[in-house]
Amino acid sequence: MGRRITRHWGLKASRQALAAGLALFAAAGGFAQARESSAEQQSADAPASKARDPVPKDITVWAGQIQQNYPKGVLNAGQQATVMVRATVDPAGKVTDCAIVTSSGFTVLDHAACDAMRRFALFSPALDEAGKPTTGTWATRITYKDSRPQPIDPASPSPTTV
C-alpha cells in the first residue's frame, strides 16, 4: 500500500480540503477581520484598504501533488508526523521561501514539506493597501501518514468466531 500526505485537518475529499484550506487560511492569516475592523474606524472620507494576505489557488490540486511526492520509507506502518510550515509568497503568487515553524521530528519530512510547497503551491498574491500585489506569508500544517496496515502481532490472540 502507498504512503500519502494528508493535511492535518483531514484532506479526504476535494470539498473538505478546500473548505478546510480556506478555514486554515482565515485562522492562520486572521488579518482580514482586523483590517475590516480598522477600516470601519476610518473616516468615511478615507479610502478603504485593499490589503489582504496570499490566497491559495487550486489547493486540492497541489495538496494532491504533495501527497504523491511523499518521501517513502520514513515512517513505519500506521505512523504519522505533522510539520507546520510558513511559506513566503512573492507578488507573482509563487512560494519563494519556506520555513519550518514546528518540526515533525523527521528532518527528511520537514524538508519534503517545504520542497513540495515551493514546487507545487500556487497563490493569488498578497495585496498592499492600494491593492497592488506584494510579498506575503501563509502558514499551514502537513501531516504525513503511512497508510499501510499495521502488522499483526503473532503473540496476540486471534479473534474467534462463533
DSSP file (Angstrom, degrees, kcal/mol; ACC not computed):
  #  RESIDUE AA STRUCTURE BP1 BP2  ACC     N-H-->O    O-->H-N    N-H-->O    O-->H-N    TCO  KAPPA ALPHA  PHI   PSI    X-CA   Y-CA   Z-CA
    1    1 A M              0   0    0      0, 0.0   147,-0.2     0, 0.0     2,-0.1   0.000 360.0 360.0 360.0 150.9    0.0    0.0    0.0
    2    2 A G        -     0   0    0    145,-0.1   145,-0.5     1,-0.1     2,-0.3  -0.301 360.0-125.1 -83.9 166.8    1.2    3.5   -0.7
    3    3 A R  E     -A  146   0A   0    143,-0.2     2,-0.3   144,-0.1    67,-0.2  -0.791  30.8-174.6-105.7 153.9    2.1    6.3    1.7
    4    4 A R  E     -A  145   0A   0    141,-1.9   141,-2.4    -2,-0.3     2,-0.5  -0.970  26.1-122.8-147.1 161.9    0.4    9.6    1.5
    5    5 A I  E     -A  144   0A   0     -2,-0.3     2,-0.4   139,-0.2   139,-0.3  -0.899  29.1-173.3-101.1 132.6    0.5   13.1    2.9
    6    6 A T  E     -A  143   0A   0    137,-3.7   137,-2.3    -2,-0.5     2,-0.1  -0.969  30.2-108.6-123.5 146.5   -2.8   14.4    4.3
    7    7 A R  E >>  -A  142   0A   0     -2,-0.4     3,-2.5   135,-0.2     4,-0.7  -0.428  32.8-114.8 -67.5 147.9   -3.4   17.8    5.6
    8    8 A H  T 34 S+     0   0    0    133,-0.9    -1,-0.1     1,-0.3   134,-0.1   0.839 116.3  56.1 -53.5 -36.1   -3.7   18.0    9.3
    9    9 A W  T 34 S-     0   0    0    132,-0.3    -1,-0.3     1,-0.1    -2,-0.1   0.245 129.1 -87.2 -89.4  15.4   -7.3   19.0    9.1
   10   10 A G  T <4  -     0   0    0     -3,-2.5     2,-1.2     1,-0.2     3,-0.4   0.983  37.6-158.6  92.1  66.7   -8.2   15.9    7.0
   11   11 A L     <  +     0   0    0     -4,-0.7    -1,-0.2     1,-0.2     3,-0.1  -0.651  46.6 127.9 -76.1 100.2   -7.8   16.0    3.2
   12   12 A K  S    S+     0   0    0     -2,-1.2     2,-0.3     1,-0.4    -1,-0.2   0.523  70.7  23.7-125.8 -22.1  -10.0   13.2    2.2
   13   13 A A  S  > S-     0   0    0     -3,-0.4     4,-2.7     1,-0.1    -1,-0.4  -0.990  76.6-117.2-146.0 151.4  -12.2   14.9   -0.4
   14   14 A S  H  > S+     0   0    0     -2,-0.3     4,-2.6     1,-0.2     5,-0.2   0.893 114.3  48.9 -57.0 -44.4  -11.7   18.0   -2.6
   15   15 A R  H  > S+     0   0    0      1,-0.2     4,-2.5     2,-0.2    -1,-0.2   0.910 112.3  48.3 -65.2 -40.6  -14.6   19.9   -1.0
   16   16 A Q  H  > S+     0   0    0      2,-0.2     4,-2.9     1,-0.2     5,-0.2   0.916 112.5  49.6 -63.8 -42.1  -13.4   19.2    2.5
   17   17 A A  H  X S+     0   0    0     -4,-2.7     4,-3.1     2,-0.2    -2,-0.2   0.922 111.9  47.0 -64.1 -45.0   -9.8   20.2    1.6
   18   18 A L  H  X S+     0   0    0     -4,-2.6     4,-2.4    -5,-0.2    -1,-0.2   0.937 115.3  45.2 -63.4 -46.2  -11.0   23.5    0.0
   19   19 A A  H  X S+     0   0    0     -4,-2.5     4,-2.3     1,-0.2    -2,-0.2   0.919 116.5  46.1 -63.0 -43.3  -13.2   24.4    2.9
   20   20 A A  H  X S+     0   0    0     -4,-2.9     4,-3.2    -5,-0.2     5,-0.2   0.894 110.8  53.0 -67.4 -39.2  -10.5   23.4    5.4
   21   21 A G  H  X S+     0   0    0     -4,-3.1     4,-2.6    -5,-0.2    -2,-0.2   0.917 111.5  45.7 -61.7 -42.9   -7.8   25.3    3.5
   22   22 A L  H  X S+     0   0    0     -4,-2.4     4,-2.4     2,-0.2    -1,-0.2   0.890 113.6  49.2 -67.6 -38.1   -9.9   28.4    3.5
   23   23 A A  H  X S+     0   0    0     -4,-2.3     4,-2.5     2,-0.2    -2,-0.2   0.917 112.7  47.8 -65.7 -41.8  -10.7   28.0    7.2
   24   24 A L  H  X S+     0   0    0     -4,-3.2     4,-3.7     2,-0.2     5,-0.3   0.905 110.1  53.1 -64.6 -40.6   -7.0   27.4    7.9
   25   25 A F  H  X>S+     0   0    0     -4,-2.6     4,-3.3    -5,-0.2     5,-0.6   0.934 110.5  46.6 -58.8 -46.0   -6.2   30.5    5.8
   26   26 A A  H  X5S+     0   0    0     -4,-2.4     4,-1.7     3,-0.2    -1,-0.2   0.906 117.1  43.7 -63.8 -40.7   -8.6   32.6    7.8
   27   27 A A  H  <5S+     0   0    0     -4,-2.5    -2,-0.2     2,-0.2    -1,-0.2   0.912 119.1  42.3 -71.0 -42.1   -7.2   31.2   11.1
   28   28 A A  H  <5S+     0   0    0     -4,-3.7    -2,-0.2    -5,-0.2    -3,-0.2   0.919 126.8  32.1 -72.0 -43.3   -3.6   31.5   10.1
   29   29 A G  H  <5S+     0   0    0     -4,-3.3    -3,-0.2    -5,-0.3    -2,-0.2   0.958  71.5 164.2 -78.4 -53.5   -3.9   34.9    8.5
   30   30 A G     X< +     0   0    0     -4,-1.7     4,-0.8    -5,-0.6    -1,-0.1   0.536  43.3 108.4  52.6   6.2   -6.6   36.3   10.7
   31   31 A F  H  >  +     0   0    0      1,-0.2     4,-2.8     2,-0.2     5,-0.2   0.738  57.6  71.6 -86.9 -22.2   -5.7   39.7    9.4
   32   32 A A  H  > S+     0   0    0      1,-0.2     4,-2.5     2,-0.2    -1,-0.2   0.926  99.9  46.6 -61.6 -44.7   -8.8   40.2    7.2
   33   33 A Q  H  > S+     0   0    0      2,-0.2     4,-2.6     1,-0.2    -1,-0.2   0.927 112.9  49.5 -62.6 -44.3  -11.1   40.7   10.3
   34   34 A A  H  X S+     0   0    0     -4,-0.8     4,-2.3     1,-0.2    -1,-0.2   0.901 112.0  48.9 -61.9 -39.8   -8.6   43.0   11.9
   35   35 A R  H  X S+     0   0    0     -4,-2.8     4,-2.3     2,-0.2    -1,-0.2   0.890 109.9  51.6 -67.2 -38.2   -8.4   45.0    8.7
   36   36 A E  H  X S+     0   0    0     -4,-2.5     4,-2.0    -5,-0.2    -2,-0.2   0.921 110.7  48.5 -63.8 -42.6  -12.2   45.2    8.4
   37   37 A S  H  X S+     0   0    0     -4,-2.6     4,-1.2     1,-0.2    -2,-0.2   0.922 113.3  46.1 -63.4 -43.6  -12.5   46.5   12.0
   38   38 A S  H  X S+     0   0    0     -4,-2.3     4,-0.8     1,-0.2    -1,-0.2   0.848 109.5  55.7 -69.1 -31.2   -9.8   49.1   11.4
   39   39 A A  H >< S+     0   0    0     -4,-2.3     3,-0.6     1,-0.2    -1,-0.2   0.883 104.2  53.6 -66.3 -37.0  -11.5   50.1    8.1
   40   40 A E  H 3< S+     0   0    0     -4,-2.0    -1,-0.2     1,-0.2    -2,-0.2   0.826 105.9  54.2 -64.8 -29.8  -14.7   50.7    9.9
   41   41 A Q  H 3< S+     0   0    0     -4,-1.2    -1,-0.2    -5,-0.1    -2,-0.2   0.698  89.6  96.1 -78.5 -19.0  -12.9   53.0   12.3
   42   42 A Q  S << S-     0   0    0     -4,-0.8     6,-0.0    -3,-0.6    -3,-0.0  -0.295  88.7 -96.7 -67.6 156.7  -11.5   55.1    9.4
   43   43 A S    >   -     0   0    0      1,-0.1     3,-0.9     4,-0.1    -1,-0.1  -0.324  31.7-110.8 -70.5 160.4  -13.5   58.2    8.5
   44   44 A A  T 3  S+     0   0    0      1,-0.2    -1,-0.1    -3,-0.1     4,-0.1   0.737 116.9  58.7 -64.0 -22.9  -16.0   58.0    5.6
   45   45 A D  T 3  S+     0   0    0      2,-0.1    -1,-0.2     0, 0.0    -3,-0.0   0.780  87.2  87.8 -78.6 -27.4  -13.6   60.2    3.5
   46   46 A A  S <  S-     0   0    0     -3,-0.9     2,-0.1     1,-0.1     3,-0.1  -0.499  86.0-112.8 -76.5 138.7  -10.6   57.9    3.7
   47   47 A P        -     0   0    0      0, 0.0     2,-0.1     0, 0.0    -1,-0.1  -0.430  36.2-106.7 -69.0 145.3  -10.4   55.2    1.0
   48   48 A A        -     0   0    0     -2,-0.1     2,-0.2     1,-0.1   -12,-0.1  -0.429  35.8-107.4 -71.6 144.4  -10.8   51.6    2.3
   49   49 A S        -     0   0    0    -14,-0.2    81,-0.2     1,-0.1    80,-0.1  -0.478  20.9-162.8 -71.1 141.0   -7.7   49.5    2.4
   50   50 A K        +     0   0    0     79,-1.8    79,-0.2    -2,-0.2    80,-0.1   0.219  45.0 134.7-104.7  11.1   -7.5   46.7   -0.2
   51   51 A A        +     0   0    0     78,-0.2     2,-0.3    75,-0.1    77,-0.2  -0.312  22.1 152.7 -66.8 142.1   -4.8   44.9    1.8
   52   52 A R  B     -D  127   0B   0     75,-1.6    75,-2.1   -17,-0.0     3,-0.1  -0.971  40.6-104.6-159.4 164.0   -5.0   41.1    2.2
   53   53 A D        -     0   0    0     -2,-0.3    85,-0.1    73,-0.2    71,-0.1  -0.347  56.6 -71.2 -83.4 169.3   -2.8   38.1    2.7
   54   54 A P        -     0   0    0      0, 0.0    -1,-0.2     0, 0.0    72,-0.1  -0.305  47.4-146.1 -59.6 148.7   -2.0   35.5    0.0
   55   55 A V  E     -F  124   0C   0     69,-2.4    69,-3.1    -3,-0.1   -33,-0.1  -0.981  17.6-116.7-121.2 125.2   -4.9   33.3   -1.0
   56   56 A P  E     -F  123   0C   0      0, 0.0     2,-0.4     0, 0.0    67,-0.3  -0.321  26.0-153.4 -60.7 140.0   -4.3   29.6   -2.1
   57   57 A K  E    S-F  122   0C   0     65,-3.0    65,-0.5     1,-0.2     5,-0.2  -0.956  73.0  -6.8-113.8 134.6   -5.3   28.8   -5.7
   58   58 A D  S >> S+     0   0    0     -2,-0.4     4,-1.9     1,-0.1     3,-0.7   0.885  75.5 171.1  51.8  46.3   -6.3   25.2   -6.6
   59   59 A I  H 3> S+     0   0    0      1,-0.3     4,-2.3     2,-0.2     5,-0.2   0.829  71.5  56.9 -60.0 -34.2   -5.4   23.9   -3.2
   60   60 A T  H 3> S+     0   0    0      2,-0.2     4,-1.5     1,-0.2    -1,-0.3   0.866 107.1  50.2 -66.8 -33.3   -6.9   20.5   -3.8
   61   61 A V  H <> S+     0   0    0     -3,-0.7     4,-1.7     2,-0.2    -2,-0.2   0.964 116.0  38.6 -68.0 -52.9   -4.6   20.1   -6.9
   62   62 A W  H  X S+     0   0    0     -4,-1.9     4,-2.0     1,-0.2    -2,-0.2   0.788 111.8  57.8 -75.7 -24.0   -1.4   21.0   -5.2
   63   63 A A  H  X S+     0   0    0     -4,-2.3     4,-2.1    -5,-0.3    -1,-0.2   0.898 107.4  49.9 -66.0 -38.4   -2.3   19.2   -2.0
   64   64 A G  H  X S+     0   0    0     -4,-1.5     4,-2.2    -5,-0.2    -2,-0.2   0.883 108.6  51.9 -63.9 -38.7   -2.7   16.0   -4.1
   65   65 A Q  H  X S+     0   0    0     -4,-1.7     4,-1.0     2,-0.2    -1,-0.2   0.880 107.7  51.9 -65.7 -37.2    0.7   16.7   -5.7
   66   66 A I  H >< S+     0   0    0     -4,-2.0     3,-0.6     1,-0.2    -2,-0.2   0.918 109.0  51.6 -63.4 -42.0    2.3   17.0   -2.2
   67   67 A Q  H >< S+     0   0    0     -4,-2.1     3,-1.3     1,-0.2    -2,-0.2   0.912 107.3  52.0 -59.9 -43.2    0.7   13.6   -1.4
   68   68 A Q  H 3< S+     0   0    0     -4,-2.2    -1,-0.2     1,-0.3    -2,-0.2   0.704 107.3  53.9 -68.6 -19.3    2.1   12.0   -4.4
   69   69 A N  T << S+     0   0    0     -4,-1.0    -1,-0.3    -3,-0.6    -2,-0.2  -0.010  74.7 144.8-106.5  28.8    5.6   13.2   -3.6
   70   70 A Y    <   -     0   0    0     -3,-1.3     2,-0.7   -67,-0.2   -67,-0.1  -0.468  58.5-114.0 -65.1 131.5    5.7   11.8    0.0
   71   71 A P    >   -     0   0    0      0, 0.0     3,-0.8     0, 0.0    -1,-0.1  -0.590  38.3-140.1 -71.8 112.4    9.2   10.5    0.9
   72   72 A K  T 3  S+     0   0    0     -2,-0.7   -70,-0.0     1,-0.2    74,-0.0  -0.349  73.4  30.2 -75.9 150.7    8.8    6.8    1.3
   73   73 A G  T 3  S+     0   0    0      2,-0.2    -1,-0.2    -2,-0.1     3,-0.0   0.505  87.3 101.4  86.3   5.7   10.4    4.6    4.0
   74   74 A V  S <  S+     0   0    0     -3,-0.8     2,-0.3     2,-0.1    -2,-0.1   0.901  77.4  44.8 -87.6 -45.4   10.5    7.3    6.7
   75   75 A L  S    S-     0   0    0      4,-0.1    -2,-0.2     1,-0.1     2,-0.1  -0.684  80.9-122.2-100.9 152.7    7.5    6.3    8.8
   76   76 A N    >   -     0   0    0     -2,-0.3     3,-2.4     1,-0.2    70,-0.3  -0.456  54.0 -66.1 -82.8 164.4    6.5    2.8   10.0
   77   77 A A  T 3  S+     0   0    0      1,-0.3    -1,-0.2    -2,-0.1    70,-0.1  -0.254 124.5   9.9 -53.2 130.1    3.1    1.4    9.1
   78   78 A G  T 3  S+     0   0    0     68,-1.2    -1,-0.3    70,-0.4     2,-0.1   0.319  99.6 127.1  82.7  -8.5    0.3    3.3   10.8
   79   79 A Q    <   -     0   0    0     -3,-2.4    67,-2.7    66,-0.0     2,-0.3  -0.431  35.9-173.0 -79.0 155.2    2.7    6.1   12.0
   80   80 A Q  E     -B  145   0A   0     65,-0.2     2,-0.3    -2,-0.1    65,-0.2  -0.985   8.8-170.1-144.1 157.0    2.1    9.8   11.3
   81   81 A A  E     -B  144   0A   0     63,-2.4    63,-3.3    -2,-0.3     2,-0.4  -0.992  10.5-149.2-147.5 139.2    4.0   13.0   11.7
   82   82 A T  E     -B  143   0A   0     -2,-0.3     2,-0.4    61,-0.3    61,-0.2  -0.923   9.7-172.2-116.0 135.0    2.9   16.6   11.4
   83   83 A V  E     -B  142   0A   0     59,-2.6    59,-2.8    -2,-0.4     2,-0.5  -0.977  13.3-147.2-122.3 137.3    5.1   19.6   10.3
   84   84 A M  E     -BC 141 102A   0     18,-2.6    17,-3.0    -2,-0.4    18,-1.5  -0.920  22.2-174.9-105.6 129.0    3.9   23.2   10.3
   85   85 A V  E     -BC 140 100A   0     55,-2.6    55,-2.2    -2,-0.5     2,-0.5  -0.866  20.4-151.5-122.2 154.7    5.4   25.4    7.6
   86   86 A R  E     -BC 139  99A   0     13,-2.5    13,-2.3    -2,-0.3     2,-0.4  -0.982  18.7-158.3-125.5 118.3    5.3   29.1    6.8
   87   87 A A  E     -BC 138  98A   0     51,-3.2    51,-2.1    -2,-0.5     2,-0.6  -0.777  10.5-141.5 -99.2 138.0    5.6   30.0    3.1
   88   88 A T  E     -BC 137  97A   0      9,-3.0     8,-2.6    -2,-0.4     9,-1.1  -0.880  20.0-158.2 -95.2 125.7    6.7   33.3    1.7
   89   89 A V  E     -BC 136  95A   0     47,-3.3    47,-2.3    -2,-0.6    37,-0.3  -0.915   6.2-142.6-111.9 125.6    4.7   34.2   -1.4
   90   90 A D    >   -     0   0    0      4,-2.9     3,-2.3    -2,-0.5    36,-0.2  -0.212  36.2 -91.1 -80.3 174.4    6.0   36.7   -3.9
   91   91 A P  T 3  S+     0   0    0      0, 0.0    -1,-0.1     0, 0.0    43,-0.1   0.658 127.1  57.6 -62.5 -14.7    4.0   39.3   -5.8
   92   92 A A  T 3  S-     0   0    0      2,-0.2    31,-0.1    32,-0.1     3,-0.1   0.510 120.7-107.5 -90.3  -5.2    3.5   36.7   -8.7
   93   93 A G  S <  S+     0   0    0     -3,-2.3    30,-1.5     1,-0.3     2,-0.4   0.593  76.3 133.0  91.1  12.8    1.9   34.2   -6.3
   94   94 A K  B     -G  122   0C   0     28,-0.2    -4,-2.9    -4,-0.0     2,-0.6  -0.783  62.4-117.1-100.5 140.5    4.9   31.9   -6.2
   95   95 A V  E     +C   89   0A   0     26,-0.6    -6,-0.2    -2,-0.4     3,-0.1  -0.645  37.2 170.4 -74.8 119.5    6.4   30.4   -3.0
   96   96 A T  E     +     0   0A   0     -8,-2.6     2,-0.3    -2,-0.6    -1,-0.2   0.626  63.3  17.6-104.9 -19.2    9.9   31.8   -2.8
   97   97 A D  E     -C   88   0A   0     -9,-1.1    -9,-3.0    20,-0.0     2,-0.4  -0.989  58.9-166.2-151.4 154.1   10.8   30.7    0.7
   98   98 A C  E     -C   87   0A   0     -2,-0.3     2,-0.4   -11,-0.2   -11,-0.2  -0.991   5.5-167.5-145.0 134.4    9.6   28.2    3.3
   99   99 A A  E     -C   86   0A   0    -13,-2.3   -13,-2.5    -2,-0.4     2,-0.6  -0.951  25.2-121.6-123.9 143.8   10.4   27.9    7.0
  100  100 A I  E     +C   85   0A   0     -2,-0.4   -15,-0.2   -15,-0.2     3,-0.2  -0.746  27.7 177.3 -81.3 118.7    9.6   25.1    9.4
  101  101 A V  E    S+     0   0A   0    -17,-3.0     2,-0.4    -2,-0.6   -16,-0.2   0.878  77.7  11.2 -86.4 -46.0    7.5   26.5   12.3
  102  102 A T  E    S-C   84   0A   0    -18,-1.5   -18,-2.6     8,-0.0    -1,-0.4  -0.982  84.7-130.8-135.9 122.1    7.1   23.2   14.1
  103  103 A S        -     0   0    0     -2,-0.4   -21,-0.2   -20,-0.2     4,-0.1  -0.318   5.7-140.3 -72.1 151.9    9.2   20.2   13.1
  104  104 A S        -     0   0    0      2,-0.3   -22,-0.2   -23,-0.1    -1,-0.1   0.599  49.3-109.1 -80.2 -14.1    7.6   16.8   12.5
  105  105 A G  S    S+     0   0    0      1,-0.1     2,-0.5   -24,-0.1   -22,-0.1   0.328  99.3  90.7  95.7  -5.0   10.6   15.2   14.3
  106  106 A F    >>  -     0   0    0      1,-0.1     4,-2.3     2,-0.0     3,-0.5  -0.958  63.2-158.2-125.4 110.3   11.9   13.9   11.0
  107  107 A T  H 3> S+     0   0    0     -2,-0.5     4,-2.7     1,-0.2     5,-0.2   0.878  93.4  55.4 -55.4 -41.9   14.3   16.2    9.1
  108  108 A V  H 3> S+     0   0    0      1,-0.2     4,-1.9     2,-0.2    -1,-0.2   0.866 109.5  46.7 -63.4 -36.2   13.5   14.5    5.8
  109  109 A L  H <> S+     0   0    0     -3,-0.5     4,-2.3     2,-0.2    -1,-0.2   0.898 111.1  52.0 -70.6 -40.5    9.8   15.1    6.2
  110  110 A D  H  X S+     0   0    0     -4,-2.3     4,-1.8     1,-0.2    -2,-0.2   0.941 113.0  44.3 -59.7 -48.0   10.3   18.7    7.2
  111  111 A H  H  X S+     0   0    0     -4,-2.7     4,-2.8     1,-0.2    -1,-0.2   0.889 111.5  53.9 -64.7 -38.9   12.5   19.3    4.1
  112  112 A A  H  X S+     0   0    0     -4,-1.9     4,-2.6    -5,-0.2    -1,-0.2   0.888 105.8  53.6 -63.1 -38.9   10.0   17.5    1.9
  113  113 A A  H  X S+     0   0    0     -4,-2.3     4,-2.1     2,-0.2    -1,-0.2   0.937 113.4  41.4 -62.2 -47.0    7.1   19.7    3.1
  114  114 A C  H  X S+     0   0    0     -4,-1.8     4,-2.5     2,-0.2     5,-0.2   0.908 113.9  52.3 -69.1 -41.0    9.0   22.9    2.2
  115  115 A D  H  X S+     0   0    0     -4,-2.8     4,-2.2     1,-0.2    -2,-0.2   0.923 111.3  47.8 -59.1 -43.2   10.3   21.5   -1.1
  116  116 A A  H  X>S+     0   0    0     -4,-2.6     4,-3.0     2,-0.2     5,-0.7   0.886 109.3  52.7 -66.6 -39.3    6.7   20.5   -2.0
  117  117 A M  H  X5S+     0   0    0     -4,-2.1     4,-1.2     1,-0.2   -22,-0.3   0.932 112.1  46.1 -61.5 -44.3    5.3   23.9   -1.1
  118  118 A R  H  <5S+     0   0    0     -4,-2.5   -23,-0.3     1,-0.2    -2,-0.2   0.892 119.3  41.6 -64.0 -38.9    8.0   25.6   -3.3
  119  119 A R  H  <5S+     0   0    0     -4,-2.2    -2,-0.2    -5,-0.2    -1,-0.2   0.894 130.6  15.1 -76.1 -42.3    7.3   23.2   -6.2
  120  120 A F  H  <5S+     0   0    0     -4,-3.0    -3,-0.2    -5,-0.2    -2,-0.1   0.755  89.4 104.5-112.7 -29.4    3.5   22.9   -6.2
  121  121 A A     << -     0   0    0     -4,-1.2   -26,-0.6    -5,-0.7     2,-0.4  -0.344  44.6-169.8 -69.6 135.8    1.7   25.6   -4.1
  122  122 A L  E     +FG  57  94C   0    -65,-0.5   -65,-3.0   -28,-0.1     2,-0.3  -0.964   7.5 177.1-124.8 141.1    0.0   28.4   -6.1
  123  123 A F  E     -F   56   0C   0    -30,-1.5     3,-0.0    -2,-0.4   -65,-0.0  -0.955  38.3-120.4-138.7 155.4   -1.4   31.5   -4.6
  124  124 A S  E     -F   55   0C   0    -69,-3.1   -69,-2.4    -2,-0.3   -31,-0.1  -0.884  58.7-109.9 -83.7 130.6   -3.1   34.8   -5.5
  125  125 A P        -     0   0    0      0, 0.0    10,-0.1     0, 0.0   -35,-0.1  -0.078  28.6 -94.0 -66.9 163.5   -0.5   37.2   -4.1
  126  126 A A  E     - E   0 134B   0      8,-0.8     8,-2.5   -37,-0.3     2,-0.4  -0.342  41.1-137.5 -64.3 156.1   -1.0   39.3   -1.0
  127  127 A L  E     -DE  52 133B   0    -75,-2.1   -75,-1.6     6,-0.2     2,-0.0  -0.947   5.6-135.1-120.4 142.8   -2.2   42.9   -1.8
  128  128 A D    >   -     0   0    0      4,-2.7     3,-2.0    -2,-0.4   -78,-0.2  -0.206  45.8 -82.7 -81.7-176.3   -0.9   46.1   -0.2
  129  129 A E  T 3  S+     0   0    0      1,-0.3   -79,-1.8   -79,-0.2   -78,-0.2   0.757 132.4  52.2 -62.7 -24.5   -3.3   48.8    1.0
  130  130 A A  T 3  S-     0   0    0    -81,-0.2    -1,-0.3   -80,-0.1   -82,-0.0   0.491 121.5-107.0 -88.3  -3.2   -3.6   50.2   -2.6
  131  131 A G  S <  S+     0   0    0     -3,-2.0    -2,-0.1     1,-0.3     3,-0.0   0.606  73.9 138.8  89.1  12.4   -4.5   46.8   -3.9
  132  132 A K        -     0   0    0      1,-0.1    -4,-2.7     0, 0.0    -1,-0.3  -0.721  62.3 -97.8 -92.3 141.3   -1.1   46.1   -5.6
  133  133 A P  E     +E  127   0B   0      0, 0.0     2,-0.3     0, 0.0    -6,-0.2  -0.261  54.1 163.6 -56.9 139.8    0.5   42.6   -5.4
  134  134 A T  E     -E  126   0B   0     -8,-2.5    -8,-0.8   -44,-0.2     2,-0.2  -0.894  42.6 -75.6-147.2 173.6    3.1   42.4   -2.7
  135  135 A T        +     0   0    0     -2,-0.3     2,-0.3   -10,-0.1   -45,-0.2  -0.548  56.0 160.5 -76.0 140.8    5.0   39.7   -0.8
  136  136 A G  E     - B   0  89A   0    -47,-2.3   -47,-3.3    -2,-0.2     2,-0.3  -0.885  30.1-118.7-148.3 178.7    3.1   37.9    2.0
  137  137 A T  E     - B   0  88A   0     -2,-0.3     2,-0.3   -49,-0.2   -49,-0.2  -0.917  15.7-170.9-127.9 155.7    3.2   34.8    4.1
  138  138 A W  E     - B   0  87A   0    -51,-2.1   -51,-3.2    -2,-0.3     2,-0.3  -0.987   9.5-158.3-144.9 132.2    0.8   31.8    4.6
  139  139 A A  E     + B   0  86A   0     -2,-0.3     2,-0.3   -53,-0.3   -53,-0.2  -0.871  18.5 155.4-117.0 147.8    1.1   29.0    7.2
  140  140 A T  E     - B   0  85A   0    -55,-2.2   -55,-2.6    -2,-0.3     2,-0.4  -0.966  35.2-116.2-156.9 168.8   -0.3   25.5    7.3
  141  141 A R  E     - B   0  84A   0     -2,-0.3  -133,-0.9   -57,-0.2     2,-0.5  -0.919  20.0-163.1-111.2 140.9    0.2   22.0    8.7
  142  142 A I  E     -AB   7  83A   0    -59,-2.8   -59,-2.6    -2,-0.4     2,-0.6  -0.994   5.8-158.4-122.8 125.8    1.0   19.0    6.6
  143  143 A T  E     -AB   6  82A   0   -137,-2.3  -137,-3.7    -2,-0.5     2,-0.5  -0.919   2.8-156.1-107.8 122.3    0.5   15.6    8.2
  144  144 A Y  E     -AB   5  81A   0    -63,-3.3   -63,-2.4    -2,-0.6     2,-0.4  -0.813  16.9-177.9 -92.9 133.0    2.4   12.7    6.7
  145  145 A K  E     -AB   4  80A   0   -141,-2.4  -141,-1.9    -2,-0.5     2,-0.8  -0.993  27.4-137.9-138.2 130.2    0.8    9.3    7.3
  146  146 A D  E     -A    3   0A   0    -67,-2.7   -68,-1.2    -2,-0.4  -143,-0.2  -0.774  18.9-167.3 -83.5 115.2    1.9    5.8    6.4
  147  147 A S        +     0   0    0     -2,-0.8    -1,-0.1  -145,-0.5  -144,-0.1   0.407  46.2 117.5 -90.4   3.6   -1.3    4.2    5.2
  148  148 A R  S    S-     0   0    0   -147,-0.2   -70,-0.4     1,-0.1     2,-0.1  -0.430  77.1-101.1 -65.4 145.9   -0.1    0.7    5.2
  149  149 A P        -     0   0    0      0, 0.0   -72,-0.1     0, 0.0    -1,-0.1  -0.397  41.0-104.1 -66.6 145.7   -1.9   -1.6    7.6
  150  150 A Q        -     0   0    0      1,-0.1   -72,-0.1    -3,-0.1    -3,-0.0  -0.437  42.7-101.1 -68.5 143.1   -0.1   -2.2   10.8
  151  151 A P        -     0   0    0      0, 0.0     2,-0.4     0, 0.0    -1,-0.1  -0.325  36.5-111.6 -64.9 148.4    1.5   -5.7   11.0
  152  152 A I        -     0   0    0     -3,-0.1     3,-0.0     1,-0.1     0, 0.0  -0.666  25.7-126.6 -81.9 131.5   -0.4   -8.3   13.1
  153  153 A D    >   -     0   0    0     -2,-0.4     3,-1.5     1,-0.2    -1,-0.1  -0.693  12.0-152.8 -79.6 116.2    1.4   -9.3   16.3
  154  154 A P  T 3  S+     0   0    0      0, 0.0    -1,-0.2     0, 0.0     4,-0.1   0.716  92.6  61.7 -64.7 -18.6    1.6  -13.1   16.2
  155  155 A A  T 3  S+     0   0    0      2,-0.1     3,-0.1    -3,-0.0    -2,-0.0   0.687  86.3  90.3 -79.9 -18.1    1.7  -13.1   20.0
  156  156 A S  S <  S-     0   0    0     -3,-1.5     2,-0.1     1,-0.1    -4,-0.0  -0.541  90.3-102.2 -80.9 146.3   -1.7  -11.5   20.3
  157  157 A P        -     0   0    0      0, 0.0    -1,-0.1     0, 0.0    -4,-0.1  -0.381  36.0-123.4 -65.9 141.6   -4.8  -13.8   20.5
  158  158 A S        -     0   0    0      1,-0.1     2,-0.1    -4,-0.1     0, 0.0  -0.556  31.6 -97.9 -83.6 150.4   -6.7  -14.1   17.3
  159  159 A P        -     0   0    0      0, 0.0     2,-0.3     0, 0.0    -1,-0.1  -0.381  38.2-139.8 -66.9 144.8  -10.4  -13.2   17.2
  160  160 A T        -     0   0    0     -2,-0.1     2,-0.4    -3,-0.1     0, 0.0  -0.792   7.3-148.1-105.9 150.2  -12.7  -16.2   17.5
  161  161 A T              0   0    0     -2,-0.3     0, 0.0     1,-0.1     0, 0.0  -0.910 360.0 360.0-116.6 146.4  -15.9  -16.6   15.6
  162  162 A V              0   0    0     -2,-0.4    -1,-0.1     0, 0.0    -2,-0.0   0.349 360.0 360.0-117.8 360.0  -19.0  -18.5   16.9
